[in-house]
């Protein structure tokens, strides 16, 4: 069972995961993403085709998991900036860290920034995730 982090254990500057998070852009993951979004554009069908930029919504799940926040949290908002596309077969390496935490209306918030790069170090995407932290165990 996963040990959840308490809100008071989270600090500005904390990095999520001691090792960078990795997301393999496989044909299966891309096909599942396209099916889930109803995207039937044939431009994404080729073996080494560009991948829709919003595949970031899938690899950001890894960031959310790495935080080890307790159940009941709410994904309040996110902003993403796309710098370049990736293709099937690449690996995206993700770094994420806490930039702010605060209480609003008795709810604990954690704000995290992330950057995703391909295996050559080229910047793929950056962004910010704001979450209401789950209830401490």
KEBAGU-183984 format. One line per field, with one value per residue (C-alpha): residue number from 1; residue in one letter; y, x, z. Coordinates in Angstrom, 2 decimals. Example, Ala and Ser with C-alpha at 12.3 -4.5 7.8 and 13.67 -1.06 7.14 Angstrom:
resi c(1/2)
resn c(A/S)
Y c(-4.50/-1.06)
X c(12.30/13.67)
Z c(7.80/7.14)
END
This chain:
resi c(1/2/3/4/5/6/7/8/9/10/11/12/13/14/15/16/17/18/19/20/21/22/23/24/25/26/27/28/29/30/31/32/33/34/35/36/37/38/39/40/41/42/43/44/45/46/47/48/49/50/51/52/53/54/55/56/57/58/59/60/61/62/63/64/65/66/67/68/69/70/71/72/73/74/75/76/77/78/79/80/81/82/83/84/85/86/87/88/89/90/91/92/93/94/95/96/97/98/99/100/101/102/103/104/105/106/107/108/109/110/111/112/113/114/115/116/117/118/119/120/121/122/123/124/125/126/127/128/129/130/131/132/133/134/135/136/137)
resn c(X/X/X/X/X/X/X/X/X/X/X/X/X/X/X/X/X/X/X/X/X/X/X/X/X/X/X/X/X/X/X/X/X/X/X/X/X/X/X/X/X/X/X/X/X/X/X/X/X/X/X/X/X/X/X/X/X/X/X/X/X/X/X/X/X/X/X/X/X/X/X/X/X/X/X/X/X/X/X/X/X/X/X/X/X/X/X/X/X/X/X/X/X/X/X/X/X/X/X/X/X/X/X/X/X/X/X/X/X/X/X/X/X/X/X/X/X/X/X/X/X/X/X/X/X/X/X/X/X/X/X/X/X/X/X/X/X)
Y c(0.00/3.51/5.72/9.07/12.38/14.71/18.31/19.58/17.31/19.06/22.06/24.57/23.22/19.56/17.49/14.76/11.57/11.24/9.99/11.81/10.37/8.59/8.20/5.99/7.26/3.89/3.21/1.57/4.60/6.94/4.72/4.61/8.41/8.93/6.51/8.18/11.62/10.48/11.74/9.88/12.20/9.92/12.17/10.40/6.88/6.46/4.45/7.42/10.02/13.14/12.63/15.06/17.54/16.84/13.43/15.58/15.03/11.37/11.77/14.34/11.53/10.28/13.62/13.42/9.86/10.77/13.34/10.57/12.79/11.14/10.28/12.98/15.66/17.79/18.72/22.42/23.73/23.34/25.31/23.74/25.19/23.08/23.63/20.79/17.62/14.08/10.99/7.39/5.63/8.56/8.77/11.88/12.65/14.71/16.80/18.33/20.40/22.35/26.12/27.21/25.97/27.85/27.52/29.02/28.60/25.99/23.88/23.05/23.79/22.65/24.26/22.38/23.23/20.64/20.36/17.49/16.84/14.20/11.82/14.29/16.99/19.02/20.80/19.27/20.95/22.97/23.84/24.30/22.11/23.44/20.86/20.80/18.31/15.24/14.83/13.83/10.16)
X c(0.00/1.20/2.15/0.46/2.13/0.53/-0.01/2.36/5.11/4.99/7.31/8.04/10.99/10.11/10.77/8.33/10.30/13.99/14.45/12.94/9.62/9.65/6.82/7.31/5.30/4.18/1.84/-0.56/-0.68/-1.21/-3.95/-5.70/-5.43/-6.83/-9.68/-10.50/-10.60/-12.42/-9.58/-9.58/-7.18/-5.10/-2.05/-1.51/-1.66/1.88/4.42/6.71/3.95/3.71/1.67/-1.07/0.41/-2.35/-0.79/0.69/-2.58/-1.61/2.00/0.98/-0.86/2.63/3.33/0.09/0.88/4.44/3.16/1.66/-1.24/-4.05/-7.37/-10.00/-7.84/-9.17/-7.31/-8.24/-6.52/-3.59/-1.80/0.35/2.74/3.83/7.33/7.62/5.85/7.01/6.72/5.88/8.94/10.30/10.53/9.47/11.40/9.46/10.68/8.14/8.47/6.35/6.31/3.60/1.24/-1.54/-4.87/-7.98/-11.44/-10.02/-8.72/-5.01/-3.62/-0.38/0.92/3.52/5.49/6.78/8.92/9.01/11.93/12.63/15.56/17.83/17.03/14.82/12.01/8.62/6.24/6.10/3.27/1.69/-0.76/-2.87/-4.50/-6.52/-4.64/-6.55/-7.52/-4.57/-4.64)
Z c(0.00/-0.84/2.06/1.52/2.31/4.78/3.70/6.42/5.01/1.63/1.24/-1.49/-3.46/-2.94/-6.05/-6.95/-7.27/-6.56/-10.12/-13.09/-14.20/-17.55/-20.03/-23.08/-26.04/-27.39/-30.29/-27.82/-25.54/-28.48/-29.92/-26.53/-26.24/-29.75/-29.06/-25.74/-27.36/-30.51/-32.70/-36.02/-37.88/-40.16/-39.65/-36.32/-37.75/-39.13/-37.14/-36.29/-36.62/-34.56/-31.42/-30.32/-27.86/-25.35/-24.72/-21.93/-20.07/-19.89/-18.80/-16.18/-14.41/-13.49/-11.78/-9.82/-8.70/-7.68/-5.18/-3.01/-2.02/-0.07/-1.73/-1.99/-3.57/-6.40/-9.57/-9.46/-12.59/-14.91/-17.55/-20.23/-22.75/-25.69/-27.06/-29.56/-30.51/-29.83/-31.97/-31.22/-29.87/-27.88/-24.12/-22.23/-19.05/-16.52/-13.60/-11.18/-8.03/-5.55/-6.13/-3.71/-1.03/0.70/2.49/0.92/2.45/4.85/1.95/1.51/-1.97/-3.57/-6.76/-8.80/-11.91/-14.33/-17.41/-19.86/-22.19/-24.79/-24.33/-26.18/-23.63/-25.97/-24.12/-24.98/-22.54/-19.34/-17.05/-13.68/-11.76/-8.88/-6.62/-3.45/-1.29/-0.10/3.53/5.70/6.74)
END
